[in-house]
């Protein structure tokens, strides 16, 4: 008889048109018991795959740490298209490795497992981008322990626009805890404290803060800046440079004018504090907060 994990894989990998003939409640019930799971799900197996004979493992050369719904998938695709960067096939851009360690001890074995997720051939750069790290206050110190010399990428976006995309991403439905979902979406738009935590654990020269809006209007210049920061040839230009590949470009929640005003007021002090931390932050690119 097939193992339960094989049954789960079979259901999960059915063609979309066939898979949807299986009621969703049945699909999710099977998957919750036997997998497969994504890196951000509680049942995911965090043991890394075996590297190829020509590859070595070690701490990532770069880690994108934020923020959700700010074009990070688009930018990661551009970064990993560089010939000097190795993107392991079949491994998601988001590793979510540190999530369980909010409640678990973190030691040398965990550090070794984390390193195992970054196989690469000699001479190439590799890394990950997990936007949730920015919203998890226990991550900066653990990441500094696991990868003290890594370079951090932070993509920020007008927090009101980020909230609109983030709430759409949450896929609200009738049975959801509305207050919890909205509170989380609002909370992800406060940047100063998480950024200060990473700057406490990493030297300023190890952190590059980008603005989504600047990357959209000047992708070539901002990508060259990113490549230079990562020690890569800044002259390389991907073919898909001007094609954002993220749901960030999709539909967003429509805000009532009064609700929008309240959000602007709520975020304003944090935006100013973030600008104090990031000398190159151009608040003028965020129309909700510009002059």
Secondary structure, DSSP 8 states (H G I E B T S, - for coil): ---HHHHHHHHHTS-HHHHTTS-HHHHHHHHHHH----TTSTT---------TTEE--S-SEEEEE-TTSSHHHHHHHHHTSTTB---TT--S---TTGGGGTS---HHHHHHHHHT--EETT-B-EEE-GGGGG-TTHHHHHHHH-TT-EEEEEE--HHHHHHHHHHHT---TTS-HHHHHHHHHHTT--HHHHHHHHHHS-GGGEEEEEHHHHHH-HHHHHHHHHHHTTS-TT---TTTT---SGGGS------HHHHHHHHHHHHHHHHHHHHH-TT--GGG-TTT--
